[in-house]
């Protein structure tokens, strides 16, 4: 954070009618992962695990735009959660965000 290489990303995007500006609807991401998250290439599941969206990955492969995808995926996994559980992302926001981004 001190290098200012992280951004605050909404879990449920601002464009969604139920989105709010609240710590429980946010996650800190690098600009690259923020963009991947917003585009639906990656997502958070109900167990707070960041995963690749296989449909988007297949699209990149078909377009031959998948160079480096394995390295990109190697950083995915369980997200770091605050010690205070009251600040953890709401599962309801995660579910709505995945539906909004058409991730099954």
BELUR-V440353 format. One line per field, one symbol per residue. phi: phi as a letter, one per 30 degrees, with the letter a starting at -180 (. if undefined). Layout:
phi=???
//
This chain:
phi=.ddhcbbdcdddeedddcdbdaedcbadbdeddddddddidbaccdcicdbddddddddddddhccdidddeddddkeddcdddedcdededdddddddedicd
//
